[in-house]
């Protein structure tokens, strides 16, 4: 059984979602420290001027776990994010199909970053017809840090293969995984080489939130992936 594990991200990019699709079980790793200036509270979309960050403001303390991070609602970030998405993608072919449900999500009052990220990711998975079983580390029994925590999560769900990015080589202990009967499979982040985008003057940009390919390509998004991306 294939398993992958990753911290919840805001409007994640395509490789994140493709790794989920390849897995039988995906675990949101929400019991580790929040990473400031990472992708847990921000991501990029395409504008006429090129990529633009959408950042969710948070009230975060050093050493705080992801599932404890609160959103700073002193600024109207929900309106700003939705208006930016609307302005940038209103002419995208599939925008109308997803506009209502997405706008409704941004109308909701969010207090916890974790809940926002997971809800958005689950929404994108449904749009992309990815049906992997989803779990949260905060609702599981596994403990430990770094490599030990990942292995214990794998064992808790009966995994035989753990799918991870190349960065996993920096902290995973291959010997402990081998002894436990769990194979580590390293997957590089493979990005699409082309699909229809707006704002041609800004050139093709492939490191955006997967929201870009969904709103531009709709249900046909998969047909624009190279064979290498589709298999990853």
C-alpha positions in Angstrom: 0.0 0.0 0.0 1.3 3.4 -1.0 1.2 6.2 1.5 2.3 9.9 1.3 2.5 12.5 4.0 2.8 16.2 3.8 2.0 19.4 5.7 -1.2 21.1 4.7 -0.6 23.8 2.1 -2.6 26.8 0.9 -3.9 26.2 -2.6 -1.2 23.6 -3.3 0.6 23.2 -6.6 0.2 20.3 -9.0 3.0 17.9 -7.8 1.4 17.9 -4.3 -1.9 16.7 -5.7 -0.4 14.2 -8.1 1.5 12.6 -5.2 -1.8 12.3 -3.4 -3.4 10.6 -6.4 -0.6 8.1 -6.5 -1.2 7.1 -2.9 -3.7 4.8 -1.4 -3.7 6.9 1.8 -2.5 10.5 2.2 -1.9 12.0 5.6 -2.0 15.7 6.3 1.0 16.2 8.6 -0.5 18.9 10.9 1.3 18.0 14.1 4.7 19.5 13.2 5.9 23.0 13.6 4.5 25.7 11.4 7.0 27.0 8.9 7.1 30.8 8.5 7.4 32.1 4.9 6.8 28.6 3.6 3.8 27.3 1.5 1.6 26.5 4.4 -0.1 29.9 4.3 0.7 31.2 0.8 0.9 30.2 -2.9 1.1 31.8 -6.3 -1.4 32.4 -9.1 -0.8 34.0 -12.5 -1.5 37.7 -13.2 -0.8 39.9 -16.2 2.4 40.9 -14.6 3.5 37.3 -13.8 3.2 35.1 -10.7 1.7 36.7 -7.6 1.7 35.5 -4.0 -1.6 35.1 -2.1 -0.7 35.0 1.6 -3.1 34.2 4.4 -2.1 36.4 7.5 -1.6 34.3 10.6 -1.1 34.8 14.3 1.8 32.4 14.9 4.1 31.7 17.8 7.5 30.1 17.6 7.2 26.3 17.9 3.5 26.3 17.3 2.0 23.2 15.6 0.3 23.7 12.3 -3.1 22.6 13.7 -2.9 25.3 16.4 -2.1 28.3 14.0 -4.8 30.9 14.0 -5.6 33.2 11.1 -5.2 36.9 11.6 -8.6 38.3 10.5 -7.7 41.9 11.3 -7.3 42.4 7.5 -9.9 41.4 4.9 -7.7 38.9 3.3 -10.6 36.7 2.1 -12.1 39.5 0.0 -8.7 40.5 -1.4 -7.8 36.9 -2.3 -11.2 36.2 -3.9 -11.1 39.5 -5.9 -7.6 38.8 -7.1 -8.6 35.3 -8.2 -11.7 36.6 -9.9 -9.9 39.4 -11.7 -7.2 37.0 -12.9 -9.3 34.1 -14.0 -12.7 35.5 -14.9 -11.9 34.9 -18.6 -10.5 31.4 -18.0 -12.6 28.8 -19.8 -13.5 26.8 -16.7 -13.9 29.6 -14.3 -17.7 29.8 -14.4 -17.9 26.1 -13.5 -16.1 26.5 -10.3 -16.8 30.2 -9.4 -19.8 29.7 -7.1 -18.4 27.0 -4.8 -15.0 28.8 -4.6 -16.6 32.2 -3.9 -18.7 30.5 -1.2 -15.6 29.1 0.5 -14.0 32.6 0.6 -17.2 34.0 2.1 -16.9 31.8 5.1 -15.2 33.0 8.2 -12.0 31.0 8.9 -10.3 31.0 12.3 -7.8 28.1 11.8 -5.3 27.9 9.0 -5.3 24.1 9.1 -9.1 23.9 8.4 -8.9 26.4 5.5 -6.0 24.6 3.9 -7.6 21.1 4.2 -11.0 22.3 3.0 -9.4 24.0 -0.1 -7.3 20.9 -0.9 -10.2 18.6 -0.6 -12.2 20.8 -2.9 -9.4 20.8 -5.5 -9.1 17.0 -5.2 -12.9 16.6 -5.9 -12.6 18.9 -8.9 -9.7 16.8 -10.2 -11.5 13.5 -9.5 -8.8 12.3 -7.1 -10.3 9.9 -4.6 -7.5 8.9 -2.3 -8.3 8.2 1.4 -7.4 11.3 3.5 -6.3 11.3 7.1 -4.8 13.8 9.6 -1.8 13.1 11.8 -3.6 15.1 14.6 -6.3 12.4 14.6 -3.8 9.5 14.8 -1.9 7.8 17.5 1.7 7.9 16.0 4.3 9.9 17.9 7.9 10.8 17.4 9.9 13.4 15.4 11.3 13.6 11.9 11.9 10.2 10.4 10.5 8.3 13.4 7.2 10.1 13.2 6.9 9.5 9.4 7.7 5.8 9.9 5.2 5.4 12.8 2.5 7.0 10.7 3.3 4.6 7.9 3.1 1.6 10.2 -0.2 2.8 11.8 -2.0 2.6 8.4 -0.1 -0.6 7.3 1.9 1.1 4.5 4.4 -0.9 2.5 5.7 2.0 0.4 6.3 5.6 1.4 6.2 8.1 -1.4 8.2 11.2 -0.7 10.0 14.1 -2.4 13.8 14.2 -2.9 14.1 16.4 0.2 13.2 13.3 2.2 16.8 12.1 1.8 17.9 14.9 4.2 16.1 13.5 7.2 14.7 10.0 6.6 16.5 7.0 8.1 16.5 4.3 5.4 17.6 1.5 7.7 14.7 1.9 10.1 12.3 1.9 7.2 13.9 -1.2 5.7 13.7 -3.0 9.1 10.1 -2.1 9.4 9.3 -3.4 5.9 8.4 -0.1 4.4 10.1 0.9 1.1 11.0 4.5 0.5 10.2 5.7 -3.0 11.6 9.2 -3.8 9.6 11.2 -6.3 11.0 14.4 -7.8 8.6 17.3 -8.3 7.7 17.1 -12.0 5.9 20.2 -13.4 3.8 20.4 -16.6 5.6 21.8 -19.7 2.6 23.4 -21.3 -1.2 24.0 -21.0 -3.4 26.9 -22.0 -2.9 29.9 -19.8 -4.1 33.5 -19.8 -1.8 36.5 -20.0 0.5 35.2 -22.8 2.7 38.3 -22.5 3.9 37.0 -19.1 5.0 33.7 -20.7 4.1 30.2 -19.6 4.5 29.6 -15.8 4.4 26.1 -14.4 5.1 26.5 -10.6 1.7 28.0 -9.7 -1.1 26.7 -7.5 -2.9 23.9 -9.2 -5.9 26.3 -9.2 -4.3 27.7 -12.4 -4.5 24.5 -14.5 -8.0 23.6 -13.1 -9.5 27.0 -14.0 -7.9 27.1 -17.4 -8.5 23.5 -18.4 -11.4 22.3 -16.3 -12.0 18.5 -16.5 -9.6 18.2 -19.4 -6.6 19.3 -17.2 -5.1 15.8 -17.2 -4.8 15.7 -21.0 -2.2 18.5 -20.9 0.2 16.6 -18.7 3.2 15.0 -20.1 3.5 11.2 -19.7 6.2 11.8 -17.1 3.9 14.1 -15.0 1.0 11.8 -15.3 3.0 8.8 -14.0 4.5 10.7 -11.1 
